[in-house]
Amino acid sequence: MSTEYSKDSLLQRIRVIADFQFGAGAGVAVFPDECTFQFSTTGRIRQVRLGKERLATVRAQDGRLTLGVAGAARLAAVLAPPAYRVAVQEDVAAFIADGKNAMAKHVVATDDGIRAGDEVLVVTGDDVLLATGAALLSGREMLAFNYGVAVKVRQGRGSECFQAK
């Protein structure tokens, strides 16, 4: 089934999803022309890769994107802060970079437009990317609550990457 579509049409489709989810221009920024695609057994796009790195996965239940760290880094480079960002305290940055969830009590700043369920970038106060994951609370709730998980981290950069910066 996947052979029915040209690479250009697949790339256009994935870019439109990214533009819808993250704003105009995100698709071209995150998904360069050199992307390759992995397909599910039903022939739908499952993963988008650049070389050996996973940029994003298309969720089967709703067709939205979940970002890999490589895709999150490309997105962070084009979205001006605080768009889709959750900033956390420096003292927990290494844990989050290792893939631990971001707790509400550690959040110091957010994008007010974040809604529960959105794909977000977890960063330090200096906008260094730590991880990517799904917001469990809205941006305002993350700042208001002192307990509970704010972001369910899907993939962290690794504390070695963070400490080297």
Number of C-alpha atoms within 10 A of each C-alpha: 10 16 7 7 9 10 16 10 10 18 20 16 13 23 21 18 17 23 16 14 15 19 13 13 16 22 22 17 18 26 23 13 12 10 17 18 18 14 14 12 10 9 12 15 20 18 20 25 20 18 10 7 13 18 25 25 20 19 13 12 6 7 13 18 22 21 28 24 24 18 23 24 20 17 25 24 14 13 16 10 14 17 19 24 27 33 26 25 15 14 10 15 25 19 16 27 26 19 20 18 23 29 19 23 17 22 25 15 19 25 17 17 14 22 18 17 14 21 26 28 30 31 26 24 16 9 16 16 25 29 32 32 26 21 26 21 21 20 23 15 17 29 19 12 16 14 11 14 18 27 30 21 24 17 20 24 20 17 16 11 14 18 10 6 6
